[in-house]
């Protein structure tokens, strides 16, 4: 019985650590004792829902004030109603090129896509965030999910909008400013 409990605890711990992935940016911030986060508020991509929820993307430069090392990243702030929460997530510089490629090659060319009796969903998964663009015969939808990176008991925070799909090119502009 004792062996079964130990084995179960090991499997549960392995599962939790496999599900939780922090971005390189979050690790950089966590490892620094003194941090400066500089945000460029002139370059943002903002998506709003009809419920007053939002997700804002903007470039940041983070400095470890002791070592003077710096990293660039994408910060996204999400404010949702159910559950009522404001969360920040990061897409590290190591993930930006792939995100740019994904939007340029898969989303932008398909912004005018139309279907009858079928659909297509384009999904990009970073460590702390998942971005989805869905097209079916009646609608187009942008969805942004914050992946479970902080073990707070809620598996994902989810935002979606159908009226803001035309703002995806602004997100691409923000991503390109980070490089």
C-alpha positions as CSV (number, residue, x, y, z in Angstrom):
1,X,0.0,0.0,0.0
2,X,2.8,2.4,0.9
3,X,4.5,1.7,-2.5
4,X,1.3,2.5,-4.3
5,X,0.9,5.8,-2.5
6,X,4.5,6.8,-3.2
7,X,4.1,5.8,-6.8
8,X,0.9,7.8,-7.1
9,X,2.5,10.8,-5.6
10,X,5.4,10.5,-8.0
11,X,3.1,10.3,-11.0
12,X,1.0,13.2,-9.9
13,X,4.1,15.4,-9.3
14,X,5.4,14.4,-12.7
15,X,2.1,15.2,-14.4
16,X,1.9,18.7,-12.7
17,X,5.5,19.6,-13.7
18,X,4.9,18.4,-17.3
19,X,1.8,20.5,-17.6
20,X,3.4,23.7,-16.2
21,X,5.8,25.5,-18.5
22,X,7.2,28.9,-17.7
23,X,8.5,31.1,-20.5
24,X,12.2,32.0,-20.6
25,X,11.1,35.6,-19.7
26,X,9.3,34.5,-16.5
27,X,12.4,32.5,-15.5
28,X,14.6,35.5,-16.1
29,X,12.3,37.7,-14.0
30,X,12.1,35.0,-11.2
31,X,15.9,34.6,-11.1
32,X,16.6,38.4,-10.8
33,X,16.5,40.0,-7.4
34,X,16.0,43.5,-8.8
35,X,14.1,43.9,-12.1
36,X,13.2,46.7,-14.4
37,X,10.4,46.1,-16.9
38,X,10.2,48.8,-19.6
39,X,7.0,48.7,-21.7
40,X,6.4,50.4,-25.1
41,X,2.8,51.7,-24.8
42,X,3.0,53.2,-28.3
43,X,3.1,49.7,-29.9
44,X,0.2,47.6,-28.7
45,X,-2.3,45.1,-30.1
46,X,-5.5,45.1,-28.2
47,X,-8.4,42.7,-28.5
48,X,-11.8,43.4,-26.7
49,X,-14.8,41.3,-26.2
50,X,-18.4,42.4,-26.0
51,X,-18.3,41.6,-22.2
52,X,-15.7,44.3,-21.6
53,X,-12.9,41.7,-21.4
54,X,-9.5,42.4,-23.1
55,X,-6.1,41.1,-24.0
56,X,-3.3,43.5,-24.7
57,X,0.0,42.6,-26.3
58,X,3.0,44.9,-26.1
59,X,6.8,44.6,-26.4
60,X,8.9,44.8,-23.2
61,X,12.6,44.9,-22.3
62,X,13.4,43.4,-19.0
63,X,16.7,44.3,-17.1
64,X,18.2,42.4,-14.3
65,X,19.4,45.5,-12.4
66,X,22.2,43.6,-10.6
67,X,23.8,41.9,-13.5
68,X,22.7,44.5,-16.1
69,X,21.6,41.7,-18.5
70,X,18.6,42.4,-20.6
71,X,16.0,40.4,-22.5
72,X,13.2,41.4,-24.9
73,X,9.8,39.7,-24.8
74,X,6.1,40.0,-25.6
75,X,3.9,40.8,-22.6
76,X,0.2,40.1,-22.7
77,X,-2.2,41.3,-20.1
78,X,-5.6,39.5,-19.9
79,X,-8.6,40.9,-18.0
80,X,-11.6,38.5,-18.0
81,X,-14.8,38.2,-16.1
82,X,-15.3,34.5,-15.5
83,X,-13.4,34.0,-13.3
84,X,-12.9,37.7,-12.6
85,X,-9.1,38.0,-13.0
86,X,-6.3,40.1,-14.4
87,X,-3.3,38.0,-15.5
88,X,0.0,38.7,-17.2
89,X,1.8,36.2,-19.4
90,X,5.0,36.3,-21.4
91,X,6.1,35.0,-24.8
92,X,9.9,34.8,-24.7
93,X,12.2,36.0,-27.4
94,X,12.9,32.3,-28.2
95,X,9.3,31.9,-29.2
96,X,8.8,35.2,-31.1
97,X,10.1,34.1,-34.5
98,X,7.8,31.1,-34.6
99,X,4.8,33.3,-33.6
100,X,5.6,35.7,-36.4
101,X,6.0,32.9,-38.9
102,X,2.7,31.4,-37.7
103,X,0.8,34.6,-38.2
104,X,2.4,35.5,-41.5
105,X,2.1,32.1,-43.1
106,X,-1.2,30.8,-41.6
107,X,-3.4,33.6,-40.3
108,X,-2.9,36.7,-42.5
109,X,-3.3,34.8,-45.8
110,X,-6.6,33.3,-44.4
111,X,-8.2,36.4,-42.9
112,X,-10.7,36.5,-45.9
113,X,-11.2,32.7,-45.9
114,X,-14.9,31.5,-46.2
115,X,-16.3,28.1,-45.8
116,X,-19.6,26.2,-46.4
117,X,-20.1,23.2,-44.1
118,X,-16.5,23.1,-42.9
119,X,-14.1,25.0,-40.8
120,X,-10.4,25.5,-40.1
121,X,-8.7,26.4,-36.9
122,X,-5.1,27.7,-36.8
123,X,-3.4,27.2,-33.4
124,X,-0.1,28.5,-32.1
125,X,1.0,27.3,-28.7
126,X,3.7,29.1,-26.7
127,X,4.7,28.1,-23.2
128,X,2.4,30.5,-21.4
129,X,-0.2,31.3,-24.1
130,X,-2.1,29.7,-26.9
131,X,-3.4,31.8,-29.8
132,X,-6.1,30.4,-32.1
133,X,-7.8,31.7,-35.2
134,X,-11.0,29.9,-36.2
135,X,-12.9,30.2,-39.4
136,X,-16.2,28.5,-40.1
137,X,-19.2,29.2,-42.4
138,X,-20.7,31.7,-40.0
139,X,-17.9,33.4,-38.1
140,X,-14.2,34.2,-37.6
141,X,-12.9,34.0,-34.0
142,X,-9.7,34.9,-32.2
143,X,-9.1,33.0,-29.0
144,X,-6.3,33.5,-26.5
145,X,-5.7,31.0,-23.7
146,X,-3.2,31.5,-20.9
147,X,-1.7,28.1,-20.3
148,X,-1.4,26.9,-16.7
149,X,2.0,28.2,-15.8
150,X,1.5,29.1,-12.1
151,X,-0.3,26.1,-10.6
152,X,-3.1,28.3,-9.2
153,X,-5.7,25.5,-9.6
154,X,-7.4,27.0,-12.7
155,X,-6.2,25.1,-15.8
156,X,-6.6,27.9,-18.3
157,X,-7.8,31.5,-18.6
158,X,-9.7,32.0,-21.8
159,X,-10.6,35.0,-24.0
160,X,-12.3,35.1,-27.3
161,X,-13.7,37.7,-29.7
162,X,-15.3,37.6,-33.2
163,X,-15.5,41.4,-33.7
164,X,-11.8,42.0,-33.4
165,X,-10.3,39.6,-36.0
166,X,-9.3,42.5,-38.2
167,X,-6.8,43.5,-35.5
168,X,-4.5,40.5,-36.0
169,X,-2.2,42.5,-38.3
170,X,-1.5,44.9,-35.4
171,X,-0.3,41.9,-33.4
172,X,2.1,41.1,-36.2
173,X,3.5,44.6,-36.0
174,X,4.0,44.3,-32.3
175,X,5.8,41.0,-32.7
176,X,8.1,42.5,-35.3
177,X,9.1,45.4,-33.0
178,X,10.5,42.9,-30.5
179,X,13.1,41.5,-32.8
